[in-house]
């Protein structure tokens, strides 16, 4: 059943021959929508600003929005975050076919995959991804973090297993959930550290990357992928193409933004990736002077933590969220909330405590 919330006669006429009902506003939607029902909204009757409210009320419903102008990047991100498919302005007669195609694609298994890339190496991307997973795990079960940075295994050097451990199995037809589960580090969420063997970097194939992502989608309710700062690998490229959201992690410096620009032009753009599923996370920025990258929304400002605190946390196997730095916790929670909203997951916001570092200082 199609529920049309529109006052556009030509759009209503386009659905002749389909089972549909025309409603005057989102409040008229029945609360007990069936799993195969679809809602089609249209401008200007429905404003994009109510996307969040609509998605909260109808978390599992397929929703499409017919635009009356070319969406901006911010509008695209708003729609993507609330899992609402935008239909650009055009011939209303084509809308049913577009929606039918989208419905067919959505019925395939969703990976629920979020990718993270760094502007430059060694700015704390992996620790940030682990902190985000830690924040999400308080409300969402079965979260997995994949270390897909082939140049750096991550902060858990003492781990007995890593990406190399499963490399021999990725090309086999029987690679399955049980194989992946044997090599995961398990705490509040599951973690597979990245590649340790430099000589293996260019031996990971696109097929192996897809196999890992497929099994990960069957294993976890949500997968966070740490792709690192070097995107010239099959693992990174396949993951970025499959991801629902891509977060660009950068410092607010000329060097970081210059490197990010090169990654965007030379890799992301050539992969045909849409900017409407991208956002930036900025390390150590002053929000009042925050540099914008290609107009993308910046959803979090994460402060630098004291170097010795970070070192001690890593050596003791702790996540940086245990440092209880209020500004750091807020930045991490901002990202977690965007991810949870994208998949209509309920996230409990933790109360931020007074900072007490590993060395006893307070801030």
C-alpha positions in Angstrom: 0.0 0.0 0.0 1.2 3.5 -0.9 0.4 6.4 1.3 0.8 9.7 -0.6 1.2 12.9 1.5 1.0 15.4 -1.3 -1.3 18.0 -2.9 0.3 17.7 -6.3 -2.4 16.4 -8.7 0.1 15.1 -11.3 1.9 13.0 -8.7 -1.4 11.5 -7.5 -2.4 10.7 -11.0 1.0 8.9 -11.6 0.0 6.3 -9.0 -3.3 5.4 -10.8 -3.3 1.6 -11.0 -1.4 1.2 -7.7 -3.1 0.6 -4.4 -2.7 4.1 -2.7 -4.3 6.5 -0.4 -3.9 10.3 -0.3 -3.4 12.0 3.1 -3.2 15.6 4.0 -0.3 15.5 6.4 2.1 13.1 8.2 -0.1 13.1 11.3 -2.8 11.3 9.3 -0.6 8.2 8.8 -1.9 5.2 10.6 0.3 4.1 13.5 0.1 0.4 12.5 1.7 0.6 9.0 2.4 -2.8 7.5 5.9 -3.9 6.7 5.3 -3.7 3.0 3.6 -0.2 3.1 5.5 2.7 1.6 5.1 6.4 2.3 5.7 9.0 -0.4 6.0 12.6 0.8 6.3 15.6 -1.5 7.4 19.3 -1.3 6.2 21.8 -0.6 3.4 20.2 1.5 5.9 18.5 3.7 9.1 20.3 4.8 12.4 18.5 5.1 12.8 19.8 8.7 10.2 17.3 9.9 12.2 14.3 8.6 13.5 13.4 12.1 10.1 13.5 13.7 8.5 11.4 11.0 11.3 8.8 11.1 11.1 8.6 14.9 7.3 7.9 14.7 7.7 5.4 11.8 11.1 3.8 12.3 10.7 0.8 10.0 8.7 2.3 7.1 10.0 2.9 3.6 9.8 6.6 3.0 10.4 8.6 -0.2 10.4 12.4 -0.7 9.7 14.1 -4.0 11.7 17.3 -4.1 10.7 20.5 -5.8 14.4 21.7 -6.1 17.8 20.0 -6.4 18.7 19.0 -2.8 21.6 20.7 -1.2 24.4 18.7 0.5 22.9 19.5 3.9 19.5 18.4 2.8 20.9 15.2 1.4 22.6 14.5 4.7 19.4 15.2 6.6 17.5 12.7 4.4 20.3 10.1 4.6 20.6 10.4 8.3 16.8 9.8 8.7 16.8 7.0 6.0 14.5 8.9 3.7 15.1 8.5 -0.1 15.1 11.7 -2.0 13.6 11.8 -5.5 15.0 14.8 -7.5 12.5 17.1 -9.3 11.3 15.9 -12.6 8.5 14.2 -14.4 6.0 13.0 -11.7 5.0 10.0 -14.0 8.4 8.5 -13.3 8.0 8.6 -9.5 6.2 5.2 -9.2 8.9 3.4 -11.2 11.7 5.0 -9.1 9.9 4.0 -5.9 9.3 0.5 -7.1 13.0 0.1 -8.0 14.0 1.5 -4.6 11.7 -0.9 -2.8 13.2 -3.9 -4.7 16.7 -2.8 -3.7 15.8 -2.2 -0.1 14.5 -5.8 0.2 18.0 -7.1 -0.3 20.0 -7.6 2.9 21.2 -4.3 4.4 24.8 -4.3 5.5 24.4 -1.5 8.0 27.9 -0.4 7.4 29.6 2.8 8.4 33.1 3.7 7.1 35.7 6.0 8.6 38.7 7.4 6.8 41.5 9.6 8.1 42.8 12.7 6.4 46.4 11.9 7.5 47.9 8.9 9.4 48.3 8.8 13.1 45.7 11.3 14.2 43.7 8.9 16.3 41.2 7.5 13.8 41.2 4.0 15.2 40.8 5.1 18.8 38.0 7.4 17.7 36.1 4.5 16.0 36.6 2.3 19.0 35.2 5.1 21.3 32.2 5.5 19.0 31.6 1.7 19.1 31.9 1.8 22.9 29.3 4.6 23.1 26.9 2.8 20.8 27.3 -0.5 22.6 25.6 0.8 25.7 22.3 0.7 23.8 22.9 -1.4 20.7 24.0 -5.1 20.8 26.2 -6.9 18.4 28.4 -4.1 17.2 31.5 -5.0 15.2 34.5 -2.9 14.4 36.6 -4.1 11.4 40.2 -2.9 11.2 40.6 -2.5 7.4 43.6 -0.3 7.5 46.2 -2.4 5.7 49.0 -0.1 6.8 48.3 -0.1 10.5 46.9 -2.8 12.7 45.6 -0.4 15.3 46.3 0.1 19.1 45.9 -3.5 20.2 49.3 -4.8 19.2 49.2 -7.6 21.7 46.1 -9.2 20.2 46.6 -12.7 19.0 44.4 -12.4 16.0 43.9 -9.7 13.3 43.0 -9.3 9.7 45.9 -11.5 8.6 44.4 -14.3 10.6 41.3 -14.6 8.4 43.1 -13.7 5.1 43.5 -17.4 4.2 39.8 -18.0 4.5 38.4 -15.0 2.7 38.7 -16.6 -0.8 37.1 -19.8 0.3 33.4 -20.5 -0.4 32.9 -21.8 3.2 34.0 -18.5 4.8 31.2 -17.9 7.3 30.2 -16.4 10.6 31.8 -19.1 12.7 35.2 -18.4 11.0 35.1 -14.7 11.6 33.9 -15.2 15.2 37.0 -17.2 16.1 39.3 -14.3 15.5 37.4 -11.4 17.1 38.4 -9.6 20.3 35.3 -9.4 22.4 34.5 -6.8 25.0 31.4 -4.6 25.0 31.6 -5.0 21.2 33.6 -7.1 18.8 36.9 -5.9 17.2 39.1 -7.3 14.5 42.5 -5.4 14.4 44.0 -4.5 11.1 46.7 -5.9 8.9 50.2 -6.6 10.4 52.0 -7.9 7.3 53.0 -5.1 5.0 53.8 -7.6 2.2 50.1 -8.6 2.2 48.8 -5.1 1.6 48.2 -5.5 -2.2 47.2 -9.2 -2.0 43.8 -8.5 -0.6 41.3 -8.7 -3.5 38.0 -6.9 -4.0 36.3 -10.4 -3.8 37.9 -11.0 -0.4 36.7 -7.6 0.8 33.2 -8.2 -0.3 33.2 -11.7 1.4 34.3 -10.1 4.7 31.7 -7.4 4.5 28.9 -9.9 3.6 29.8 -12.1 6.6 30.1 -9.1 8.9 26.6 -8.0 7.9 25.4 -11.5 9.0 27.3 -11.4 12.2 26.7 -7.9 13.6 23.7 -5.6 13.8 26.0 -2.7 12.9 29.5 -2.7 11.4 32.0 0.2 11.8 34.9 0.0 9.4 38.2 1.7 10.1 39.7 2.2 6.6 42.7 4.4 7.7 44.2 7.2 5.7 45.5 5.3 2.8 42.7 4.5 0.3 44.7 2.7 -2.4 43.7 -0.8 -1.3 40.9 -3.1 -2.3 39.7 -3.3 1.3 39.2 0.5 1.5 37.7 1.0 -1.9 35.2 -1.9 -1.6 34.2 -0.8 1.9 33.6 2.8 0.9 31.4 1.8 -2.0 29.3 -0.4 0.2 29.0 2.0 3.2 25.8 3.8 4.1 27.7 6.6 5.8 31.2 7.8 5.4 32.9 9.9 8.0 36.0 11.9 7.1 38.2 12.4 10.2 40.5 15.3 10.0 42.4 17.9 12.0 41.6 21.5 11.4 44.9 22.2 9.7 45.9 23.1 6.2 47.9 19.9 5.8 45.0 17.7 6.8 42.5 19.4 4.6 44.9 19.4 1.6 45.4 15.7 2.0 41.7 15.1 2.4 41.1 17.0 -0.8 43.5 14.7 -2.6 41.8 11.6 -1.2 38.4 13.0 -2.2 39.4 13.9 -5.8 41.7 11.0 -6.5 39.7 8.2 -4.8 36.2 9.1 -3.4 35.1 11.0 -6.5 36.5 8.4 -8.9 34.6 5.7 -7.1 31.4 7.7 -7.8 30.6 8.2 -4.1 27.8 10.6 -3.3 28.6 13.4 -0.9 25.1 13.2 0.6 26.3 10.2 2.7 29.5 12.0 3.9 30.2 14.2 6.9 33.3 15.3 8.7 34.6 14.8 12.2 37.2 17.4 13.2 39.9 16.9 15.7 41.0 19.8 17.9 39.0 22.5 16.2 37.5 25.7 17.6 33.8 25.5 16.4 33.7 29.3 15.9 36.5 29.0 13.3 35.8 25.6 11.9 37.1 25.0 8.4 34.5 23.5 6.1 35.4 20.8 3.6 33.5 21.0 0.4 30.4 22.2 2.3 30.0 18.8 4.0 28.3 18.9 7.4 30.7 18.7 10.3 28.9 16.7 13.0 31.5 16.6 15.8 34.5 18.5 17.2 36.6 16.1 19.1 39.4 17.6 21.3 42.9 16.4 21.6 43.5 14.5 24.8 46.7 14.6 26.9 49.4 12.5 25.1 50.4 10.6 28.3 46.7 9.8 29.1 46.3 8.3 25.6 49.5 6.3 25.9 48.6 4.8 29.3 45.1 4.0 28.1 46.4 2.2 25.1 49.0 0.3 27.1 46.4 -0.8 29.7 43.9 -1.8 26.9 41.3 0.8 27.8 39.3 2.9 25.4 39.6 6.7 25.6 36.0 7.0 26.7 37.3 5.8 30.2 39.1 9.1 30.6 35.7 10.9 31.1 36.7 14.1 29.4 33.4 16.0 29.0 34.3 17.6 25.6 35.6 14.3 24.2 32.6 12.4 25.4 30.2 14.9 23.8 32.0 14.7 20.5 31.8 10.9 20.5 28.2 10.9 21.5 27.3 13.4 18.7 28.7 10.9 16.1 27.0 7.9 17.8 23.6 9.7 17.8 23.9 10.4 14.0 24.7 6.8 13.3 21.8 5.5 15.6 19.4 7.9 13.8 20.5 6.7 10.4 19.4 3.2 11.3 16.4 4.2 13.5 18.1 2.7 16.5 17.4 4.1 20.0 20.5 5.4 21.7 20.6 6.3 25.4 22.7 9.4 25.9 25.1 8.9 28.8 25.6 11.5 31.4 29.0 13.1 31.1 31.1 13.0 34.3 33.7 15.4 35.5 37.0 14.6 33.9 39.3 12.4 35.9 42.3 11.4 33.9 44.5 8.4 34.4 47.0 10.6 36.1 44.6 12.0 38.5 44.3 15.5 37.0 40.9 17.1 36.6 39.7 19.5 33.9 
